[in-house]
Amino acid sequence: MNKTTYFRLTAMMFLQFFVWGAWFVTLGTYLNELGFSGGDIGLAYLTNNIGAIVAPFFVGMVADRFFASERVAGVMHLLGAAVLYYVSGLTGVNEILLGLLIYNACYMSTLGLVNSISFAQMDHPETQFPGVRVAGTIGWIVAGLSISLVLAPGVADVEATNVPMIMAAACSAILGLYCFTLPHTPPAGKGKSVTMGDILGVEALALLKDRSFAVFAGCSVLISIPLAFYYGFTNLFLNELGMEGVAGKMSMGQMSEVVFMIAMPFFFKRLGVKWMLLVGMLAWVLRYGLFAFGTMDLVGMLYLGILLHGICYDFFFVTGQIYVDRKASVNIRASAQGLIALATYGVGMAIGSFVAGRIVEMYVVEGGHDWQTIWLIPCVFAGAVALLFAVIFRDSSADEAEPEVALPEAQP
């Protein structure tokens, strides 16, 4: 892969995650300003998880068989831009939820497509892809900083307005047009029959016969439930506390993600798979504890909770991807990774988004919410999952091979 292609792919990945970070982080604060209940906000984030569930079907049945990946991605981003811009002008609960459902079905499908475009151009994906993928994390960071440093000075309470959503729609339109200039990536499965079992990763279900893998899979779903609290309500929480420039400050979490990603080989050699996964789970417990008792007078606790994102995400989810790669045979690795992604980003976070919305709705108080009680619930839940995992997960074979650490493919 030459330098020009590398630059084009990094620009694509930067824009891909800039779009997501531009609207996703501040959505809860904006919808709260519109009068949405906590349950309605949870349902709004649930549309993103439904998109993650629908995406494999779309990519597997359409993009992999009939059309070039860059063209499908271009169309999806252009369509998504139009839908998101339209949604930014709506105020009704049902119409916004429907609009976000359509938008997320478009956007989440493009996550796999940009990876396919990238891998198709690479000679050595294991070493070249991380550099391209990290541009996506940088895009998410820049989106948050743009809201706090560029938009905020000119728009009062910008995070409680539709301006970030309009910015995301504009960037989506730019990315949609840019996709048509990307290297041609023909459908890999053209002329081949693809069954529903292939898309769902049915062959990978055989891995669940392994007790340790089944424990890992179950705990992955369970730990994804409290994860939804962070993505759905941290921005609203910090804004209600009176913190300024929240979107930009939350991007510190992605900055720490990059740092811990680089440090992962060091920790792998000293901790091994089980302790890496367990530390990742315990980081969620600590984060929510810090949020529960943090205040603007103890703002360092809040910043530490944000910075824990690198450990929370990298140590569990990226380590989990590596564990799956080790446990699955070569011919089912892709299916196994797809199955775990569907279980976590789809099923686990979908349950979490729904539950988190209902809990936030239960603890409305005058002038805001009882955030201490709200955060203690996922704190205790994550602690119970971590304890369960520590007691029943045993797989010494997981540490026999040297890990090949790569950046995560989907969630920032």
C-alpha positions as CSV (number, residue, x, y, z in Angstrom):
1,M,0.0,0.0,0.0
2,N,1.5,3.3,-1.0
3,K,1.5,6.5,1.0
4,T,-1.2,8.2,-1.1
5,T,-3.6,5.3,-0.4
6,Y,-2.7,5.3,3.2
7,F,-3.5,9.0,3.5
8,R,-6.9,8.5,1.7
9,L,-7.9,5.7,4.0
10,T,-6.9,7.7,7.2
11,A,-9.0,10.6,5.9
12,M,-11.9,8.3,5.4
13,M,-11.6,6.8,8.9
14,F,-11.2,10.3,10.5
15,L,-14.4,11.5,8.9
16,Q,-16.2,8.3,9.7
17,F,-15.8,8.7,13.4
18,F,-16.0,12.5,13.4
19,V,-19.6,12.1,12.2
20,W,-20.4,9.7,15.0
21,G,-18.7,11.7,17.7
22,A,-20.4,14.9,16.5
23,W,-23.9,13.9,17.3
24,F,-23.7,10.9,19.6
25,V,-22.1,12.4,22.7
26,T,-24.4,15.4,23.1
27,L,-27.7,13.7,22.0
28,G,-28.9,13.1,25.5
29,T,-28.4,16.7,26.6
30,Y,-30.2,18.0,23.5
31,L,-33.2,15.6,23.8
32,N,-33.5,16.5,27.5
33,E,-33.7,20.1,26.5
34,L,-36.6,19.1,24.1
35,G,-38.4,17.6,27.1
36,F,-37.6,13.9,26.4
37,S,-37.9,11.7,29.5
38,G,-35.0,9.5,30.6
39,G,-36.8,6.5,29.0
40,D,-37.2,8.3,25.7
41,I,-33.5,9.2,25.7
42,G,-32.7,5.6,26.4
43,L,-34.8,4.6,23.4
44,A,-33.0,7.2,21.2
45,Y,-29.6,5.5,22.0
46,L,-31.3,2.1,21.6
47,T,-31.7,3.0,17.9
48,N,-27.9,3.0,17.6
49,N,-27.8,-0.6,19.0
50,I,-30.5,-1.7,16.7
51,G,-28.5,-0.3,13.8
52,A,-25.5,-2.5,15.0
53,I,-27.8,-5.5,14.9
54,V,-29.2,-4.8,11.4
55,A,-25.8,-3.8,9.9
56,P,-24.4,-7.4,9.5
57,F,-27.5,-8.5,7.6
58,F,-27.2,-5.5,5.2
59,V,-23.5,-5.9,4.6
60,G,-23.7,-9.6,4.3
61,M,-26.7,-9.8,2.0
62,V,-26.2,-6.7,-0.1
63,A,-22.8,-5.0,0.1
64,D,-20.7,-8.3,0.1
65,R,-22.6,-9.7,-2.9
66,F,-23.7,-7.1,-5.4
67,F,-22.1,-3.6,-5.1
68,A,-18.7,-2.1,-4.5
69,S,-18.1,-1.2,-0.9
70,E,-17.1,2.4,-1.6
71,R,-20.3,3.1,-3.5
72,V,-22.5,1.5,-0.9
73,A,-20.8,3.5,1.8
74,G,-21.2,6.7,-0.2
75,V,-24.9,6.2,-0.7
76,M,-25.4,5.3,2.9
77,H,-23.6,8.4,4.1
78,L,-25.4,10.7,1.7
79,L,-28.8,9.2,2.7
80,G,-27.8,9.4,6.4
81,A,-26.8,13.1,6.0
82,A,-30.3,13.9,4.6
83,V,-32.1,11.9,7.3
84,L,-30.0,13.4,10.2
85,Y,-30.4,16.9,8.9
86,Y,-34.2,16.3,8.7
87,V,-34.2,14.9,12.2
88,S,-32.4,18.0,13.6
89,G,-35.5,20.1,12.8
90,L,-37.9,17.7,14.5
91,T,-39.2,18.1,18.1
92,G,-41.7,15.2,18.6
93,V,-40.6,12.1,20.4
94,N,-41.9,9.5,18.0
95,E,-40.8,11.2,14.8
96,I,-37.2,11.8,16.2
97,L,-37.0,8.1,17.3
98,L,-38.1,6.9,13.9
99,G,-35.7,9.3,12.2
100,L,-32.8,8.1,14.4
101,L,-33.7,4.5,13.7
102,I,-33.4,5.1,9.9
103,Y,-30.2,7.1,10.3
104,N,-28.5,4.5,12.5
105,A,-29.4,1.7,10.1
106,C,-27.6,3.7,7.4
107,Y,-24.6,4.7,9.6
108,M,-23.9,1.4,11.4
109,S,-23.8,-0.4,8.1
110,T,-20.9,1.8,7.0
111,L,-18.6,0.8,9.9
112,G,-18.0,-2.6,8.3
113,L,-17.7,-1.1,4.9
114,V,-14.9,1.3,5.7
115,N,-13.0,-1.6,7.3
116,S,-13.6,-3.7,4.1
117,I,-12.3,-0.8,2.0
118,S,-9.2,-0.5,4.2
119,F,-8.3,-4.2,4.3
120,A,-8.7,-4.6,0.5
121,Q,-6.0,-2.0,-0.1
122,M,-3.5,-3.3,2.5
123,D,-0.6,-5.6,1.9
124,H,-0.1,-6.3,5.7
125,P,-3.3,-5.5,7.5
126,E,-2.0,-6.6,10.9
127,T,0.6,-3.7,10.9
128,Q,-1.1,-1.2,8.6
129,F,-4.7,-1.2,9.8
130,P,-4.0,0.1,13.4
131,G,-2.5,3.3,12.0
132,V,-5.6,3.8,9.8
133,R,-8.0,2.9,12.5
134,V,-6.5,5.3,15.1
135,A,-7.4,8.2,12.8
136,G,-11.0,7.3,13.6
137,T,-10.4,7.8,17.3
138,I,-8.7,11.1,16.5
139,G,-11.8,12.1,14.5
140,W,-14.1,11.4,17.5
141,I,-11.8,13.5,19.7
142,V,-11.7,16.4,17.2
143,A,-15.5,16.3,16.9
144,G,-15.8,16.8,20.7
145,L,-13.2,19.6,20.7
146,S,-14.9,21.3,17.8
147,I,-18.2,21.5,19.7
148,S,-16.5,22.9,22.8
149,L,-13.9,25.1,21.3
150,V,-15.4,26.1,17.9
151,L,-19.1,26.0,18.2
152,A,-19.6,26.9,21.9
153,P,-18.2,30.4,21.7
154,G,-20.7,31.4,19.1
155,V,-23.8,29.3,20.2
156,A,-25.1,29.6,23.7
157,D,-25.5,26.2,25.4
158,V,-24.5,24.5,22.1
159,E,-24.7,21.0,23.6
160,A,-28.4,21.5,24.3
161,T,-29.1,22.5,20.7
162,N,-29.4,20.8,17.3
163,V,-26.2,22.4,16.1
164,P,-23.9,19.3,16.7
165,M,-26.4,17.2,14.8
166,I,-26.4,19.6,11.9
167,M,-22.5,19.5,11.9
168,A,-22.6,15.7,11.8
169,A,-25.1,15.8,8.9
170,A,-22.8,18.2,7.0
171,C,-19.7,16.0,7.6
172,S,-21.7,12.9,6.6
173,A,-22.5,14.6,3.2
174,I,-18.9,15.4,2.7
175,L,-17.9,11.8,3.6
176,G,-20.5,10.4,1.3
177,L,-19.1,12.3,-1.7
178,Y,-15.6,11.4,-0.7
179,C,-16.4,7.7,-0.6
180,F,-16.9,7.8,-4.4
181,T,-13.3,8.8,-4.8
182,L,-11.9,5.9,-2.8
183,P,-10.1,2.9,-4.4
184,H,-12.5,0.5,-6.0
185,T,-13.4,-2.3,-3.7
186,P,-15.6,-4.9,-5.6
187,P,-18.0,-7.1,-3.6
188,A,-16.0,-10.0,-2.2
189,G,-18.8,-12.5,-2.3
190,K,-20.1,-11.8,-5.8
191,G,-21.5,-14.9,-7.3
192,K,-21.2,-16.8,-4.0
193,S,-24.2,-18.0,-2.0
194,V,-24.4,-16.5,1.5
195,T,-26.7,-18.1,4.0
196,M,-28.3,-16.5,7.0
197,G,-26.2,-18.8,9.1
198,D,-23.0,-17.3,7.6
199,I,-24.2,-13.8,8.6
200,L,-25.2,-14.7,12.1
201,G,-22.0,-16.6,12.7
202,V,-23.8,-19.8,13.5
203,E,-20.6,-21.9,13.1
204,A,-19.0,-19.8,15.8
205,L,-21.7,-20.9,18.2
206,A,-19.8,-24.2,18.6
207,L,-17.3,-22.2,20.6
208,L,-19.9,-21.9,23.4
209,K,-19.4,-25.6,24.1
210,D,-16.1,-24.4,25.7
211,R,-17.0,-23.5,29.3
212,S,-14.6,-20.6,29.6
213,F,-15.6,-19.1,26.2
214,A,-19.3,-19.4,27.3
215,V,-18.5,-17.5,30.5
216,F,-16.6,-14.9,28.5
217,A,-19.5,-14.5,26.1
218,G,-22.1,-14.2,28.8
219,C,-20.1,-11.7,30.8
220,S,-19.4,-9.7,27.7
221,V,-23.2,-9.3,27.2
222,L,-23.7,-8.4,30.9
223,I,-20.9,-5.9,31.1
224,S,-22.2,-4.1,28.0
225,I,-25.4,-3.3,29.9
226,P,-23.7,-0.7,32.3
227,L,-21.6,0.5,29.4
228,A,-24.8,2.0,27.9
229,F,-25.2,4.3,31.0
230,Y,-21.9,6.0,30.1
231,Y,-22.6,6.7,26.4
232,G,-26.2,7.7,27.0
233,F,-26.1,9.9,30.0
234,T,-22.6,11.2,30.9
235,N,-22.9,14.3,28.8
236,L,-26.3,15.2,30.4
237,F,-24.9,14.4,33.9
238,L,-21.9,16.7,33.6
239,N,-23.9,19.5,32.0
240,E,-26.4,19.3,34.9
241,L,-23.5,19.6,37.4
242,G,-22.5,22.8,35.7
243,M,-19.3,21.7,33.9
244,E,-18.5,23.8,30.8
245,G,-17.2,22.4,27.4
246,V,-18.4,18.9,28.3
247,A,-18.1,17.4,24.8
248,G,-14.5,18.5,24.5
249,K,-13.6,17.2,28.0
250,M,-15.3,13.9,27.4
251,S,-12.9,13.4,24.4
252,M,-10.2,12.9,27.0
253,G,-11.6,9.4,27.3
254,Q,-10.7,8.7,23.7
255,M,-7.2,10.2,24.3
256,S,-6.6,7.8,27.1
257,E,-7.9,5.0,24.8
258,V,-5.0,5.7,22.4
259,V,-2.5,5.8,25.3
260,F,-3.6,2.5,26.8
261,M,-3.8,0.9,23.3
262,I,-0.1,1.6,22.9
263,A,0.6,0.2,26.4
264,M,-1.4,-3.0,26.0
265,P,1.5,-5.3,25.0
266,F,3.3,-4.2,28.2
267,F,0.3,-5.1,30.3
268,F,-0.4,-8.3,28.4
269,K,2.9,-9.8,29.4
270,R,2.4,-9.0,33.0
271,L,-1.3,-9.7,33.5
272,G,-2.5,-12.2,30.9
273,V,-5.9,-12.4,29.4
274,K,-8.0,-13.1,32.5
275,W,-6.6,-10.3,34.5
276,M,-6.7,-7.9,31.6
277,L,-10.4,-8.6,31.2
278,L,-11.0,-8.4,34.9
279,V,-9.2,-5.1,35.3
280,G,-11.3,-3.7,32.4
281,M,-14.5,-4.7,34.3
282,L,-13.3,-3.3,37.6
283,A,-12.5,0.0,35.8
284,W,-16.2,0.3,35.1
285,V,-16.9,-0.2,38.8
286,L,-14.4,2.5,39.7
287,R,-15.6,4.9,37.0
288,Y,-19.3,4.8,38.1
289,G,-18.2,5.1,41.8
290,L,-16.3,8.3,40.9
291,F,-19.3,9.6,39.0
292,A,-21.6,8.8,41.9
293,F,-19.6,10.8,44.5
294,G,-17.9,13.3,42.3
295,T,-18.9,17.0,42.3
296,M,-17.7,20.2,40.8
297,D,-15.9,20.8,44.1
298,L,-14.2,17.4,43.6
299,V,-14.0,17.7,39.9
300,G,-10.8,15.6,39.8
301,M,-13.0,12.6,40.4
302,L,-15.1,13.4,37.4
303,Y,-12.0,13.8,35.1
304,L,-10.6,10.6,36.4
305,G,-13.8,8.8,35.6
306,I,-13.6,10.1,32.0
307,L,-9.9,9.2,31.7
308,L,-10.7,5.6,32.8
309,H,-12.3,5.1,29.4
310,G,-9.0,3.8,28.0
311,I,-8.9,1.0,30.6
312,C,-12.6,0.4,30.5
313,Y,-12.7,-0.1,26.8
314,D,-9.3,-1.4,25.8
315,F,-8.7,-3.8,28.6
316,F,-12.0,-5.6,28.2
317,F,-13.3,-5.1,24.6
318,V,-10.0,-5.2,22.7
319,T,-8.6,-7.9,24.9
320,G,-11.8,-9.8,24.2
321,Q,-11.3,-9.5,20.5
322,I,-7.8,-11.0,21.0
323,Y,-9.2,-13.8,23.1
324,V,-11.8,-14.6,20.5
325,D,-9.1,-14.7,17.8
326,R,-7.1,-17.2,19.9
327,K,-10.0,-19.5,20.6
328,A,-11.5,-19.6,17.1
329,S,-10.1,-21.6,14.3
330,V,-9.0,-19.7,11.2
331,N,-12.1,-20.6,9.2
332,I,-14.5,-19.2,11.7
333,R,-12.6,-16.2,13.2
334,A,-14.5,-13.6,11.3
335,S,-17.8,-15.3,12.3
336,A,-16.7,-15.5,15.9
337,Q,-15.7,-11.8,16.0
338,G,-19.1,-10.9,14.4
339,L,-21.0,-13.0,16.9
340,I,-19.3,-11.3,19.9
341,A,-19.8,-7.8,18.3
342,L,-23.5,-8.6,17.8
343,A,-23.8,-9.8,21.4
344,T,-22.1,-6.8,22.9
345,Y,-22.7,-3.7,20.7
346,G,-26.1,-5.1,19.7
347,V,-27.8,-7.2,22.4
348,G,-25.9,-6.1,25.5
349,M,-25.9,-2.4,24.8
350,A,-29.5,-2.5,23.5
351,I,-30.6,-3.9,26.9
352,G,-28.4,-1.3,28.6
353,S,-29.9,1.6,26.7
354,F,-33.4,0.6,27.5
355,V,-32.7,-0.1,31.2
356,A,-30.5,3.0,31.6
357,G,-33.3,5.2,30.2
358,R,-35.9,3.8,32.6
359,I,-33.6,4.2,35.6
360,V,-32.7,7.8,34.8
361,E,-36.5,8.4,34.4
362,M,-37.1,7.0,37.9
363,Y,-34.7,9.3,39.6
364,V,-35.9,12.7,38.4
365,V,-35.7,15.4,41.1
366,E,-36.3,19.1,41.1
367,G,-33.8,20.8,38.9
368,G,-32.4,17.6,37.4
369,H,-31.7,14.0,38.5
370,D,-30.5,12.0,41.5
371,W,-27.2,11.1,39.8
372,Q,-25.6,9.5,42.8
373,T,-28.3,6.8,42.9
374,I,-28.3,6.5,39.1
375,W,-24.5,5.9,38.9
376,L,-24.5,3.5,41.9
377,I,-26.8,1.1,40.0
378,P,-24.4,0.3,37.1
379,C,-21.5,0.4,39.6
380,V,-23.0,-2.4,41.6
381,F,-24.1,-4.3,38.5
382,A,-20.6,-4.1,37.0
383,G,-19.1,-5.2,40.3
384,A,-21.3,-8.3,40.4
385,V,-20.4,-9.2,36.8
386,A,-16.7,-8.8,37.6
387,L,-17.0,-11.0,40.7
388,L,-18.9,-13.6,38.7
389,F,-16.2,-13.6,36.0
390,A,-13.3,-13.7,38.5
391,V,-14.8,-16.8,40.2
392,I,-15.9,-19.0,37.2
393,F,-13.6,-18.0,34.3
394,R,-10.6,-20.3,34.0
395,D,-8.7,-20.7,30.8
396,S,-4.9,-21.0,31.1
397,S,-4.6,-21.7,27.4
398,A,-5.6,-18.1,26.6
399,D,-2.1,-16.9,27.6
400,E,-0.1,-19.4,25.7
401,A,0.2,-17.4,22.4
402,E,1.7,-13.9,22.1
403,P,-1.1,-11.4,21.4
404,E,-1.3,-9.4,18.2
405,V,-2.7,-6.1,19.5
406,A,-4.8,-4.2,17.0
407,L,-7.2,-1.2,17.4
408,P,-10.9,-1.9,17.8
409,E,-12.9,-2.0,14.6
410,A,-16.2,-0.4,15.7
411,Q,-16.9,1.4,19.0
412,P,-14.7,4.4,19.8
